[in-house]
């Protein structure tokens, strides 16, 4: 799980998603920032023992601020240049761009960039500019590279998410919106491939 929503009721959405996938517990919760945009639903989620590991800037102090002990969760300080590896060929690194905090997730040979606007993608460090999917929230991004192998996914309320997806598509990145249209599922075989499926289809 990367971030846990900006509002306290995000807890329910995350909890239901975890249950929907048949998982009793998350392997990792990664927080690119301790801003409330990433932590809204997190205190209750972690308090329920829903994750084995927390990676965040000042992760140990943050876990302590939630009264979580080392027996309850493994907390790691995760900052610029940090890397957490899962399952051998899956790794996640924090990314900062234009004052925005995000993450770069690698699944084998497939890369996902998670970054909110108004980041300017042409200002990203070179190692983060190659990706198969850009996951973002509604808004306008600058410096979007045209890549026929990539897709954009925009999360947000109906009209705002659709406008964000339209902006990215106009800038050369074919994009989908979640708001109003239902959730999106991304799948990869880790070979630089992605498939996007809308829930219910």
N, C-alpha and C positions, 0 to 999 in steps of 0.2 A: 504494500500500500504506500503510495507516495502522496503525502498530505492527507488531511482528514476534514476538509471543508472549512468554510469560513463562519459557519453558524453552529451553535450547540446542537441543533437537531440533525446535523450531518451525521451524528452518532448512529441514528436509526438507519439512514441510507447505507452507511458502511456496514453496520451489523447485518442488515438484511442481505447485502451483496455477499458477504463472507458466508453466511448460511446458505445462500443460493448456490454457491459453488461447492457446497458440501465440506467446507473447511472448518474445522473446529477452532483453529488458531492460525494467525498469520505468521509467516516466518520472519518478516521484517516490516517495520513501519519506518519510512525514510522521510525526514522533514528537511527540505532545502533551506527553510527559514523557520524561526519561531514566531513569525507574524501570525496574527489570528486567522489570516486567509488559509493557512495550512493546519492550524491546530484546533479549530472550533469544536469538532466532535471528538477530540482525542483524549482528554482527561478521563472521561467515563469509559471509553473503549479500552484504554490501557488498564484502568482500574478493574475492568472485568476479566483481565488476564487474556485478552484477545490477541496478544502478540508475544513472540519469543524475544525479539530484538528491536531496539529503537536506535536509529542513527540520526543525529541532529547536531546542529551547532551547539556546543555545550550540552551534549546529550546526557551526560551523567548528572549535571546540575539540574537539567530540566526534569529528569526522572525523579530526582530527589525532591524537587518542588511539588511534584504530584504525589509525594509520599510513597513512591515505589521503591522497593528494596531490590538488591542484587539477586535475591532468590526469586523475585517476581518477574524480572526482566533484565536482559543484558543490554546495557546502554553504552553507546559509543559516541565519542565526540567526532563529528563528521563535518569537515569544512572544505574550503577550496583545495583541490588537489587530492581530496580523500577518495577512497574507493572501497566499496563493500562488495564482496563476491558471494554469490549464491549458486549452488548446484553446478559448480565447475565452469560452465560457459555463460553464466549470467552475472553481470556486474552493473553497479549503479554508481554514478559520480555526481556530485553537486556541480551546478553551473550557475554563474552569475553573468548578467548582461544588462547594461543600461539601468542598473539599480534594481533589476528584477532577479529573483532567485528561482532556480529550476533544477532539473535533473536530466542526466543523459543515461539512458538505460540501454545496455547491449545484451542481446539474446543471441548468442552465437555470432553470425555475420549480419544480424539485423539490428539497426539502431533506432531508438525512439528519443526524440527531444521533447521534454516537457518544460514549457516556458510561457509565462503570461505576458500579454502586451503591457506596455508599449515597447517592448524590447526591439532593438534593431538587429536583426539576425546577421547582417553583414559585419557586425562588430563582435560576433562570437569568436573565441579562440578557434584557430583552424581545425583542431582535432574534434570540435563539436559541430562542424558545418555539414558533415555527411550524415544523413539519416534517412530512414525510409518513412517515418511518420513524425509529424509535428503535432503535439497535443497542446492545446492552449485554451484560453477562455476568450469570451467575446471582446472584441476590440480590434484596433488596426495595428498591424505590425509593419515595420519598415524593413527593407533589405531582404525580402524573401527571395531566396534563390530558386530559379526555375529548374526543377528536377523531375523528369518524367517518371522516375521510380518512386517518388515520394507522394504522400497524401497528407492532408491536414485534417485534424478533428477538433472541432470547436465546441466547448461545453458552455452552457449558460441558458438563460431564459429564452424562450422561443424566438422572438423577433431579434434580440441581440445576437444570439448564437448564429442565426441564419445570416444576418448582416456580416458577422465576422467571417463566416465560411465564404460568403460572396466576395469579400475583400481578398481573401487568400487565393480564391480561384481566379479572380481578375489579375492577381499578381503572378499567376502561373503555377500555383500549387492547388491541384484539384482537392476540394475539401468537403467535409460533411459536418452537419450541425446536430447536436443532441437535442437541444431545447424544443419541446413540442413534438418532435418526431420519434422520440423514444431513445433508449440507450444504444450505444454502439459497442460491438465486441471486435477486438483486433486479434488476429491470430498470425503466427509466424512459425516457420519450420527452422528459423535461424539461419537462413541462406540468403539473406537480403531480400526476402519476400514478405509481403503482408496481404491479408485479406481482411476486408471490413464487412461486417454483417450487422444490420439493424435488428434489435431485439424484436421478436415476433414475426420475422420474415423467414 
